[in-house]
Protein backbone atom coordinates (compact mmCIF):
# COMPACT_ATOMS: atom_id res chain seq x y z
CA UNK A 1 0.00 0.00 0.00
CA UNK A 2 1.17 3.48 -0.83
CA UNK A 3 -0.17 6.81 0.49
CA UNK A 4 -2.31 5.62 3.37
CA UNK A 5 -4.26 8.42 5.09
CA UNK A 6 -6.60 8.28 8.06
CA UNK A 7 -8.82 11.21 9.00
CA UNK A 8 -10.84 11.43 12.24
CA UNK A 9 -13.49 14.11 12.84
CA UNK A 10 -15.59 14.71 15.95
CA UNK A 11 -18.85 16.63 15.96
CA UNK A 12 -20.36 18.89 18.67
CA UNK A 13 -22.70 17.27 21.23
CA UNK A 14 -25.76 18.86 19.58
CA UNK A 15 -25.30 16.83 16.37
CA UNK A 16 -26.76 13.40 15.72
CA UNK A 17 -23.38 12.20 14.44
CA UNK A 18 -20.73 11.53 17.08
CA UNK A 19 -17.65 11.07 14.90
CA UNK A 20 -16.48 10.09 11.43
CA UNK A 21 -13.40 8.18 10.31
CA UNK A 22 -12.23 8.23 6.69
CA UNK A 23 -9.56 5.85 5.35
CA UNK A 24 -7.94 6.78 2.02
CA UNK A 25 -5.59 4.43 0.17
CA UNK A 26 -3.81 6.11 -2.74
CA UNK A 27 -2.45 3.01 -4.45
CA UNK A 28 -2.64 -0.69 -3.67
CA UNK A 29 -1.58 -3.95 -5.35
CA UNK A 30 -2.53 -7.54 -4.62
CA UNK A 31 -0.13 -9.96 -6.30
CA UNK A 32 -0.47 -13.64 -7.10
CA UNK A 33 2.74 -15.49 -6.23
CA UNK A 34 1.62 -19.05 -7.07
CA UNK A 35 4.09 -20.86 -9.33
CA UNK A 36 1.44 -22.41 -11.59
CA UNK A 37 -0.68 -19.24 -11.92
CA UNK A 38 -0.62 -17.07 -15.03
CA UNK A 39 -2.16 -14.09 -13.24
CA UNK A 40 0.46 -11.66 -11.96
CA UNK A 41 -1.65 -8.96 -10.29
CA UNK A 42 -5.11 -9.61 -8.85
CA UNK A 43 -5.87 -6.01 -7.91
CA UNK A 44 -4.14 -2.88 -9.20
CA UNK A 45 -4.95 0.56 -10.58
CA UNK A 46 -5.42 0.15 -14.34
CA UNK A 47 -4.07 2.99 -16.51
CA UNK A 48 -3.75 3.59 -20.24
CA UNK A 49 -2.82 6.53 -22.42
CA UNK A 50 -6.50 7.35 -22.81
CA UNK A 51 -7.08 7.06 -19.02
CA UNK A 52 -3.89 8.17 -17.22
CA UNK A 53 -3.44 7.82 -13.47
CA UNK A 54 -4.97 10.69 -11.51
CA UNK A 55 -2.25 11.86 -9.15
CA UNK A 56 -4.52 13.11 -6.34
CA UNK A 57 -7.30 10.50 -6.61
CA UNK A 58 -7.62 7.69 -4.07
CA UNK A 59 -7.95 4.11 -5.23
CA UNK A 60 -9.93 3.07 -2.11
CA UNK A 61 -12.01 5.34 0.13
CA UNK A 62 -13.86 4.02 3.17
CA UNK A 63 -15.91 6.21 5.49
CA UNK A 64 -17.37 5.19 8.84
CA UNK A 65 -19.82 7.47 10.64
CA UNK A 66 -20.94 6.87 14.25
CA UNK A 67 -24.39 8.18 15.15
CA UNK A 68 -26.41 8.33 18.36
CA UNK A 69 -29.06 5.64 18.61
CA UNK A 70 -31.31 7.66 20.93
CA UNK A 71 -32.52 11.23 21.14
CA UNK A 72 -29.99 13.81 22.28
CA UNK A 73 -32.28 15.11 25.06
CA UNK A 74 -32.17 11.78 26.94
CA UNK A 75 -29.39 11.31 29.48
CA UNK A 76 -28.89 7.56 28.95
CA UNK A 77 -27.84 6.63 25.43
CA UNK A 78 -26.63 3.41 23.89
CA UNK A 79 -24.18 4.12 21.12
Contact map, one row per residue, 1 for C-alpha under 8 A:
1111000000000000000000001111100000000000000000000000000000000000000000000000000
1111000000000000000000001111000000000000000000000000000000000000000000000000000
1111100000000000000000011110000000000000000000000000000000000000000000000000000
1111110000000000000000111100000000000000000000000000000000000000000000000000000
0011111000000000000000111000000000000000000000000000000000000000000000000000000
0001111100000000000011110000000000000000000000000000000000000000000000000000000
0000111110000000000011100000000000000000000000000000000000000000000000000000000
0000011111000000001111000000000000000000000000000000000000000000000000000000000
0000001111100000001110000000000000000000000000000000000000000000000000000000000
0000000111110000011100000000000000000000000000000000000000000000000000000000000
0000000011111010111000000000000000000000000000000000000000000000000000000000000
0000000001111110010000000000000000000000000000000000000000000000000000000000000
0000000000111111010000000000000000000000000000000000000000000000000000000000000
0000000000011111000000000000000000000000000000000000000000000000000000010000000
0000000000111111110000000000000000000000000000000000000000000000000000000000000
0000000000001111110000000000000000000000000000000000000000000000001100010000000
0000000000100011111100000000000000000000000000000000000000000000111100000000000
0000000001111011111100000000000000000000000000000000000000000000111100000000000
0000000111100000111110000000000000000000000000000000000000000000111000000000000
0000000111000000111111000000000000000000000000000000000000000011110000000000000
0000011110000000001111100000000000000000000000000000000000000011100000000000000
0000011100000000000111110000000000000000000000000000000000001111000000000000000
0001111000000000000011111000000000000000000000000000000000011110000000000000000
0011110000000000000001111100000000000000000000000000000001111100000000000000000
1111100000000000000000111111000000000000000000000000000001111000000000000000000
1111000000000000000000011111000000000000000000000000000111110000000000000000000
1110000000000000000000001111100000000000000110000000000001110000000000000000000
1100000000000000000000001111110000000000001110000000000000100000000000000000000
1000000000000000000000000011111000000000111110000000000000000000000000000000000
0000000000000000000000000001111100000000111100000000000000000000000000000000000
0000000000000000000000000000111110000001111000000000000000000000000000000000000
0000000000000000000000000000011111001011110000000000000000000000000000000000000
0000000000000000000000000000001111101001000000000000000000000000000000000000000
0000000000000000000000000000000111111000000000000000000000000000000000000000000
0000000000000000000000000000000011111000000000000000000000000000000000000000000
0000000000000000000000000000000001111100000000000000000000000000000000000000000
0000000000000000000000000000000111111111000000000000000000000000000000000000000
0000000000000000000000000000000000011111000000000000000000000000000000000000000
0000000000000000000000000000000100001111110000000000000000000000000000000000000
0000000000000000000000000000001110001111110000000000000000000000000000000000000
0000000000000000000000000000111100000011111100000000000000000000000000000000000
0000000000000000000000000000111100000011111100000000000000000000000000000000000
0000000000000000000000000001111000000000111110000000000000000000000000000000000
0000000000000000000000000011110000000000111111000000000000000000000000000000000
0000000000000000000000000011100000000000001111100000100000100000000000000000000
0000000000000000000000000000000000000000000111110000100000000000000000000000000
0000000000000000000000000000000000000000000011111011100000000000000000000000000
0000000000000000000000000000000000000000000001111111100000000000000000000000000
0000000000000000000000000000000000000000000000111111000000000000000000000000000
0000000000000000000000000000000000000000000000011111000000000000000000000000000
0000000000000000000000000000000000000000000000111111100000000000000000000000000
0000000000000000000000000000000000000000000000111111110000000000000000000000000
0000000000000000000000000000000000000000000011110011111000000000000000000000000
0000000000000000000000000000000000000000000000000001111110000000000000000000000
0000000000000000000000000000000000000000000000000000111110000000000000000000000
0000000000000000000000000100000000000000000000000000011111000000000000000000000
0000000000000000000000000100000000000000000000000000011111100000000000000000000
0000000000000000000000011110000000000000000000000000000111111000000000000000000
0000000000000000000000011111000000000000000010000000000011111000000000000000000
0000000000000000000000111110000000000000000000000000000001111100000000000000000
0000000000000000000001111000000000000000000000000000000001111110000000000000000
0000000000000000000001110000000000000000000000000000000000011111000000000000000
0000000000000000000111100000000000000000000000000000000000001111100000000000000
0000000000000000000111000000000000000000000000000000000000000111110000000000000
0000000000000000111110000000000000000000000000000000000000000011111000000000000
0000000000000000111100000000000000000000000000000000000000000001111100000000000
0000000000000001111000000000000000000000000000000000000000000000111110000000001
0000000000000001110000000000000000000000000000000000000000000000011111110000111
0000000000000000000000000000000000000000000000000000000000000000001111100000111
0000000000000000000000000000000000000000000000000000000000000000000111110100111
0000000000000000000000000000000000000000000000000000000000000000000111111100100
0000000000000101000000000000000000000000000000000000000000000000000101111110000
0000000000000000000000000000000000000000000000000000000000000000000000111110000
0000000000000000000000000000000000000000000000000000000000000000000001111111100
0000000000000000000000000000000000000000000000000000000000000000000000011111100
0000000000000000000000000000000000000000000000000000000000000000000000000111110
0000000000000000000000000000000000000000000000000000000000000000000111100111111
0000000000000000000000000000000000000000000000000000000000000000000111000001111
0000000000000000000000000000000000000000000000000000000000000000001111000000111
